[in-house]
């Protein structure tokens, strides 16, 4: 699968609010690291250091872990794979075979063992999956791939939606059936454009 398209910008002064569902599903948050802004296409993961910071920010790598460029490429490639699968899900078509193969490869990049942890009386017992093979990056990619599978096959699969605002390429989980936008910013932008179109004086541009 391809990585980020050329021409993306490494920084932008206007960070977008998290789309509904992205905090619960890091795979959805990953997809939304590539967006469209007024300045053009923007990639939160364009820089290798930023890719490492993103993985640390969602708890998949220890803080201040340094990624190598190849690992950052793998993360960006997985992002495009998950985006392809989400689009196929929404279109009701079979996904690209290469995307499916790449996700399945990421699922098996690291192996995990299950343990029962019970180190906090207030929290009580909990199940924890710990990587037993592969690198920390392999484990992070496998966890992202697992989350993508959970998203596509779980109860919330029917809530996956693409933002309806022109030019927006983000995905989100609908909080109610009528929701069309990934953020109030997109909704306000569409409503403002509609208001302008209704009230524009005929003959003026």
C-alpha positions as a printed NumPy array, in Angstrom:
array([[  0.   ,   0.   ,   0.   ],
       [  1.122,   3.573,  -0.595],
       [  2.223,   5.916,   2.154],
       [  1.256,   9.572,   2.482],
       [  0.744,  11.403,  -0.81 ],
       [  3.374,  13.928,  -1.794],
       [  2.738,  17.554,  -0.964],
       [  1.488,  17.108,   2.598],
       [  2.572,  19.728,   5.079],
       [  4.474,  18.928,   8.298],
       [  2.698,  21.478,  10.489],
       [ -0.537,  23.45 ,  10.699],
       [ -1.596,  26.145,  13.177],
       [ -5.211,  24.968,  13.413],
       [ -5.465,  21.482,  14.962],
       [ -8.805,  19.794,  14.371],
       [-10.893,  18.486,  17.27 ],
       [-10.969,  14.734,  17.67 ],
       [-13.734,  13.086,  15.641],
       [-16.382,  11.116,  17.559],
       [-15.088,   7.616,  18.259],
       [-11.437,   8.384,  17.571],
       [-10.429,   8.418,  21.226],
       [-11.953,   4.974,  21.796],
       [-10.588,   3.554,  18.557],
       [ -6.96 ,   4.44 ,  17.804],
       [ -7.349,   2.936,  14.319],
       [ -9.967,   5.593,  13.576],
       [ -7.701,   8.249,  15.049],
       [ -4.9  ,   6.956,  12.819],
       [ -6.993,   7.338,   9.676],
       [ -7.796,  10.906,  10.658],
       [ -4.156,  11.935,  10.888],
       [ -4.402,  12.781,   7.185],
       [ -6.815,  15.644,   6.564],
       [ -7.669,  18.49 ,   4.241],
       [ -7.115,  22.024,   5.541],
       [ -7.553,  25.459,   3.922],
       [ -3.831,  25.324,   3.118],
       [ -4.172,  21.954,   1.391],
       [ -3.57 ,  18.361,   2.391],
       [ -2.097,  17.963,   5.849],
       [ -0.373,  14.957,   7.411],
       [  0.108,  14.771,  11.169],
       [  2.588,  11.931,  10.592],
       [  4.657,  13.53 ,   7.834],
       [  7.719,  13.7  ,  10.066],
       [  9.257,  10.591,  11.596],
       [  9.352,  12.185,  15.051],
       [  5.675,  13.135,  14.769],
       [  4.772,   9.523,  13.953],
       [  6.548,   8.384,  17.118],
       [  4.841,  11.082,  19.168],
       [  1.449,   9.991,  17.842],
       [  2.043,   6.356,  18.823],
       [  3.166,   7.481,  22.278],
       [  0.175,   9.791,  22.565],
       [ -2.284,   6.932,  22.088],
       [ -0.369,   4.718,  24.508],
       [  1.122,   2.314,  21.974],
       [  4.76 ,   3.251,  22.574],
       [  6.585,   4.635,  25.612],
       [  6.988,   8.415,  25.645],
       [  9.99 ,   9.814,  23.765],
       [ 10.527,   6.585,  21.824],
       [ 12.495,   7.318,  18.662],
       [ 11.182,   5.811,  15.439],
       [ 13.303,   5.098,  12.412],
       [ 12.02 ,   6.3  ,   9.004],
       [ 11.065,   2.762,   7.971],
       [  8.818,   2.331,  11.   ],
       [  7.149,   5.675,  10.317],
       [  6.543,   4.52 ,   6.734],
       [  4.915,   1.332,   8.053],
       [  2.59 ,   3.368,  10.26 ],
       [  1.574,   5.653,   7.386],
       [  1.056,   2.648,   5.133],
       [ -1.194,   0.992,   7.718],
       [ -3.175,   4.216,   7.899],
       [ -3.878,   4.105,   4.159],
       [ -4.781,   0.42 ,   4.448],
       [ -7.355,   1.085,   7.173],
       [ -8.719,   4.035,   5.18 ],
       [ -9.182,   1.752,   2.16 ],
       [-11.023,  -0.815,   4.278],
       [-13.306,   1.789,   5.851],
       [-14.191,   3.127,   2.405],
       [-15.002,  -0.376,   1.162],
       [-17.167,  -0.971,   4.234],
       [-19.162,   2.2  ,   3.609],
       [-19.477,   1.517,  -0.128],
       [-20.586,  -2.067,   0.476],
       [-17.914,  -3.502,  -1.823],
       [-15.063,  -5.949,  -1.446],
       [-11.849,  -4.23 ,  -0.407],
       [ -8.668,  -4.116,  -2.414],
       [ -6.899,  -7.449,  -1.945],
       [ -3.585,  -5.762,  -1.192],
       [ -5.17 ,  -3.735,   1.614],
       [ -6.662,  -6.844,   3.16 ],
       [ -3.328,  -8.645,   2.928],
       [ -1.488,  -5.736,   4.53 ],
       [ -3.9  ,  -5.542,   7.443],
       [ -3.603,  -9.28 ,   8.02 ],
       [  0.203,  -8.967,   7.938],
       [  0.012,  -6.221,  10.567],
       [ -2.231,  -8.457,  12.691],
       [  0.599, -10.964,  12.83 ],
       [  3.551,  -8.589,  13.092],
       [  3.798,  -9.412,  16.809],
       [  2.503, -12.286,  18.907],
       [  0.896, -11.71 ,  22.3  ],
       [  0.435, -13.738,  25.46 ],
       [ -2.491, -13.319,  27.837],
       [ -1.947, -12.672,  31.525],
       [ -4.189, -12.001,  34.496],
       [ -3.021,  -8.826,  36.268],
       [ -4.194,  -7.947,  39.775],
       [ -1.952,  -5.223,  41.177],
       [ -4.532,  -2.637,  42.264],
       [ -7.237,  -3.566,  44.807],
       [ -9.478,  -0.739,  43.607],
       [ -9.171,  -1.776,  39.973],
       [ -9.42 ,  -5.487,  40.625],
       [ -8.377,  -8.277,  38.244],
       [ -7.926,  -7.54 ,  34.577],
       [ -6.851,  -9.376,  31.454],
       [ -3.769,  -7.991,  29.736],
       [ -2.162,  -8.905,  26.415],
       [  1.622,  -8.602,  26.406],
       [  3.819,  -8.893,  23.308],
       [  5.865, -12.075,  23.315],
       [  7.603, -11.546,  19.964],
       [  8.425,  -8.732,  17.588],
       [  9.656,  -5.2  ,  18.201],
       [  7.734,  -2.492,  20.093],
       [  6.719,  -1.034,  16.717],
       [  5.506,  -4.464,  15.564],
       [  3.381,  -4.665,  18.715],
       [  1.983,  -1.167,  18.15 ],
       [  1.016,  -1.956,  14.561],
       [ -0.579,  -5.241,  15.585],
       [ -2.643,  -3.497,  18.242],
       [ -3.759,  -0.894,  15.685],
       [ -4.68 ,  -3.639,  13.214],
       [ -6.613,  -5.508,  15.917],
       [ -8.491,  -2.338,  16.741],
       [ -9.34 ,  -1.826,  13.059],
       [-10.74 ,  -5.363,  12.924],
       [-12.745,  -4.747,  16.105],
       [-14.114,  -1.551,  14.596],
       [-15.102,  -3.175,  11.299],
       [-16.632,  -6.292,  12.836],
       [-18.009,  -5.05 ,  16.156],
       [-21.227,  -3.427,  17.31 ],
       [-20.125,   0.021,  16.187],
       [-19.452,  -0.96 ,  12.568],
       [-22.884,   0.32 ,  11.544],
       [-22.028,   3.719,  13.056],
       [-18.928,   4.314,  10.915],
       [-19.431,   7.327,   8.655],
       [-17.457,   9.614,   6.379],
       [-17.791,  13.318,   7.088],
       [-20.331,  14.899,   4.746],
       [-18.627,  18.306,   4.616],
       [-17.192,  19.09 ,   1.157],
       [-13.431,  18.614,   1.158],
       [-13.285,  16.774,   4.496],
       [-11.802,  13.279,   4.358],
       [-12.186,  12.283,   8.017],
       [-14.176,   9.349,   9.387],
       [-16.153,   9.236,  12.617],
       [-18.708,   7.204,  14.558],
       [-22.238,   8.589,  14.433],
       [-23.533,   9.575,  17.846],
       [-27.054,   9.739,  16.383],
       [-28.57 ,   8.754,  13.057],
       [-28.834,  12.292,  11.695],
       [-25.223,  13.264,  12.351],
       [-23.369,  14.092,   9.133],
       [-20.222,  15.904,  10.263],
       [-17.022,  14.83 ,  12.015],
       [-16.948,  18.039,  14.062],
       [-18.93 ,  21.178,  14.811],
       [-16.323,  23.018,  12.751],
       [-17.338,  21.101,   9.624],
       [-21.032,  21.484,  10.427],
       [-20.677,  25.231,  10.953],
       [-18.741,  25.563,   7.707],
       [-21.467,  23.781,   5.716],
       [-24.246,  25.786,   7.365],
       [-22.406,  29.047,   6.69 ],
       [-21.979,  28.106,   3.014],
       [-25.685,  27.277,   2.732],
       [-26.634,  30.551,   4.409],
       [-24.399,  32.483,   2.032],
       [-25.876,  30.688,  -0.991],
       [-29.439,  31.468,   0.136],
       [-28.778,  35.115,   0.847],
       [-26.403,  36.018,  -1.952],
       [-27.709,  38.908,  -4.086],
       [-28.606,  37.641,  -7.599],
       [-26.038,  38.65 , -10.167],
       [-23.279,  39.301,  -7.637],
       [-20.308,  37.017,  -7.091]])
